[in-house]
Amino acid sequence: PSRTPNGLVIHEMIARAMLLDASSVPHSCQQLFCSLESQRQSCREDRSHEGSRQLQAHGPWRVNTMSRCAASCPRTRGIVSGCVFSTLAATAVACSSSKKKQGCITRTKRSSRSRTLALAEDAQAQRAAAEEFATAAQNAPSRQAGAAKQVNDVVIAVTATVGERNDDKMPDVGDAVEFSGGAIGYVIALSDLCFAAALNVPTDTVAPGESYRIRPKSFRPTVRVPKAGGIVVDATGRNLDAGIGTDQPRQTEDENAEKKCWFNDIVGIDRRQRIDTPLHAGVMGLDAFLPVGRGQSMLLRLPPDVEPAQLKEYFTHVCAAQADSNVRCCVSMPTVEEAGEFRQRLRDREAAQNAIIVAGRSEQAQLGEAILAMNSACAVAESHRDSGGDSLVLLDLEPLYRVWQVLDDFSQSEGLTEIANQDQSQEIDKLSDDLGVELWKYVARKNAVSARRRTFLGCFLQRASRVATDHGGGSMTLLAFGRLKDESKLTRLDLEAKLESLRKMNLNEDMRKRAVTKLEAQIAELPEDGGGNGIADDFLEEAKAVTDGHVVFAAGAGGGGGKPRWCVDLKESVARGITADSVQNRPLHLLESLRFKMYLMHREEKETDIEGEGARIDSSPLMALMQQPVGDVLAVEDEAALFLVACNDAANAKAARPLAEEALALLVRGRVRMDDEAAKKQLTATVWAWSEAICQQVSQTASLQDLDYEAVEVLIESLELRPLERKRVLAIAAGGSTDEDNSTDTAAEPIALEGGTARYAALRARVWELRAFHSNEISALAASAACEPRDDDAVSAALDTLMECIKAPEVDEATV
């Protein structure tokens, strides 16, 4: 059917029914078309005609016939519906005396009338819906749009329920809003009938009740993109090197430099291309088991024991790994002072000249300014991507979480969430009680919160991409670090409630004063928004769903206040949609490191059968690779050598484990003191090294009973035991016992084998040994891995040569 502007339709079948046998009654058909044409002409000349009133009431009808005269009728012109039907019926009778043809005409008329009624009902329903919407808008709670509160340098503003003007509607993320007091802010987050804006000048204040006005899109903030790296800039691109006291010459701002908007849309799928190039992280746990591709976004979830200061060490490690690549690193810091500290960390690294640090201008960290710096850093990285280069963005997710928490808390406390979801709640209320109305309301609220949070995170985290060749062909990789919130620490609200309770307690005045002073000091150290203590688990879970993959760190990654480590939890981590062939360096790909990940994920059983080879390995050496300290940046050839050494030790450790356990049980029977944790680790490492050396000399698994007395003496001498401990152990090893020895093998207390930290240190030392005595083989591996186009045969040959050096060292152990 053909639809007219007024929505009423007449099907082509009506006209075709008139012409079932047109050849036999040409005169009647000619009368029909002449009658139609005269009626159309009459309607055009005289709008007061009765047919014109019917035309206005029922709408124009379009008759689509096979005749030139009827088909030439314009869409906006019509035929009087009453005249059409009467003429059609009269002509149909004149054209045919067949009852069959009369029935066809009758059915056609009924079908047309049914369609007309159906369309009229649809139009009536639309009008009713519009009236209902207008009524709901009039009955909505009257609320004046404007600023509601200010937290730090972030302003929370509410909008009208049905806002349509620039001073009451919901803005877009990135819009500039001007408040009636003169302050200007940039929208950074949206929620239910409210939004958050970061002030352009952090020291400005916005009073509650001030109105706002959305400025045109041309006023969106931009950054002047630096042409060279190795500098510190603010969010607008102004060079801040002089402000942090560097000894490098200050670069002058180029007025002709490219300007990039801070807030940009996500790259569409039609502008992207496949991610097939690895981003070298210098981390064994990532490059070997969770590779990151250029153009990918990855969330790295850190445990609560990682301190905020240690987070910058992770940033430095990844930046340093880009020293031999063309990747431009963009890092955001909340203050100029922190930017200077991070600059000093990179000072001795080659990658420092390819890094751009975007910092806030305030001396104290400001929440809104930190988020603006993050968006500016992304804009700089996007500019490098669009010009065909590869860029990397490193950031901390905590400022995003804190802003969202403030905005969401305000939305719920003011009842804005309930108003926004009012229609949904009314539909749920129509359900019967046996269907669980309250449960469905709870599920609806949770889903609404989750959707808003994902939208907020997606506007930022999904900016990572690798664009197609016709759009530049570059990539922007985004690594977002998030520290899990420590639930054991009291929040600002908890401390404030505790302070209020303390003031009401009946205590000694001096004691109360000291306690109040202590609590007030603790509260003063916390941010005004209650943040600074990590990110809630549900927020991190939403970030997992938005990014292309996530890496979960195991407990202890903070190092107990010492050196942090890359303690990757292989079971909980995943790089979605990324294959080994596309984003792994060639040596690790040819070594099939991802195949080992599957077995390490099921490491409950110490022994693992490698499919296709029949070899059995011990997982301890491979799991020790997850204990790499932050700052130990590995090159591509170092990672390959380390993995080969770990695989070789895994096979040897399987054979040496029974002997090591037997030797440790002997020490327990001899009551060797192991109270000191450091001494215990050293003792265990020595036993492991002795056991593996013994098993390499014999063709089968050895035991203490198979060894001569001199071999046991070598172990005891290397342990440097106390005289009495040495005497007891030697006596038990000789097959006798002492008066003090009342223990048995079955009653011996089990002792942990070598820890992952000590094992990694031993593996790393072996790699340094290879570099010292087999530098040519290491260099050959590095050259073949960097060859373009890639030559897998050359890489495989270099790996085989290096493995021979590992299995048959030519250097005497005493010399080493």
Number of C-alpha atoms within 10 A of each C-alpha: 10 14 13 17 11 15 16 21 21 23 20 16 19 22 19 16 18 23 19 14 14 16 9 12 13 13 12 19 21 12 13 19 18 13 15 20 15 11 18 17 11 16 20 14 10 11 13 10 14 12 21 22 14 16 20 13 10 17 22 24 25 24 23 21 19 12 12 10 13 17 13 11 16 9 15 12 15 21 27 24 19 14 15 18 14 11 17 23 17 13 18 23 17 13 23 18 10 10 10 10 18 17 11 16 22 14 13 19 18 11 15 18 14 12 15 17 12 13 16 16 12 13 14 12 12 12 12 12 12 12 12 12 12 13 11 13 14 12 9 13 11 10 11 14 23 23 24 17 18 18 19 19 20 27 24 25 27 27 24 20 24 15 14 11 11 14 20 22 20 24 21 15 19 22 21 26 25 19 21 16 13 12 17 22 26 27 26 26 26 23 23 24 21 26 25 27 26 29 26 18 15 19 11 13 17 22 15 14 16 18 22 25 19 23 16 11 11 8 14 16 20 18 23 24 26 24 11 12 16 20 24 28 27 25 29 22 23 18 19 23 21 13 12 15 9 15 8 10 9 13 14 9 14 13 8 7 13 14 18 21 20 22 23 16 10 14 14 10 10 8 15 19 16 13 20 18 17 20 25 26 21 24 28 25 25 20 26 27 24 27 25 31 26 25 29 27 25 26 26 22 25 27 21 21 19 22 18 14 9 18 18 18 18 19 23 22 22 23 29 26 24 25 19 11 12 12 26 28 29 25 27 29 29 27 21 25 19 19 24 22 14 18 22 13 17 20 13 10 16 15 24 23 16 21 27 25 25 33 31 30 23 16 11 11 19 22 25 31 28 26 25 29 28 29 23 31 33 33 26 30 29 29 21 23 27 19 13 19 18 24 28 30 27 25 23 24 25 24 22 21 20 22 23 23 19 17 23 22 10 22 22 14 10 10 12 20 20 16 18 15 14 12 11 14 18 11 10 18 15 9 12 9 9 6 10 12 16 13 11 15 17 11 12 16 17 11 12 15 16 15 12 17 21 19 16 19 21 17 17 20 24 17 24 28 26 29 25 18 13 9 14 16 18 24 31 29 29 29 24 20 22 26 26 21 20 16 11 7 10 15 17 21 12 13 16 16 11 14 18 12 10 16 14 9 9 8 11 8 10 9 10 16 14 11 15 17 13 12 16 14 11 14 20 10 10 14 17 13 15 16 20 18 22 23 24 18 15 11 20 22 14 17 26 19 14 21 23 22 23 26 24 20 22 18 16 18 25 24 19 12 12 10 13 23 24 25 26 28 17 22 13 12 19 19 21 13 8 19 16 23 15 17 21 28 23 23 25 24 19 17 16 16 19 19 15 17 19 13 17 20 13 13 15 10 10 13 15 19 12 13 10 6 7 9 11 18 22 24 25 23 26 27 25 22 27 24 25 24 22 23 20 14 21 20 19 24 24 21 24 28 27 24 23 23 22 26 18 17 23 21 16 21 25 21 23 27 19 16 23 26 20 16 23 23 20 21 25 21 23 26 18 18 13 14 8 8 9 10 12 19 19 15 20 23 19 16 25 23 16 20 26 20 13 19 20 15 9 9 9 10 17 21 17 16 11 8 11 10 13 9 12 17 15 11 16 19 10 12 15 11 16 10 8 11 18 19 15 23 25 19 15 16 19 13 8 11 17 12 6 10 15 10 14 12 11 8 11 16 13 11 14 11 18 22 18 18 17 16 22 23 15 16 22 21 13 18 22 15 16 22 16 11 15 17 13 13 20 22 14 18 25 19 15 22 22 15 12 8 6 12 13 16 11 16 22 18 14 21 25 14 15 22 17 10 16 20 13 8 14 10 11 7 7 5 5 8
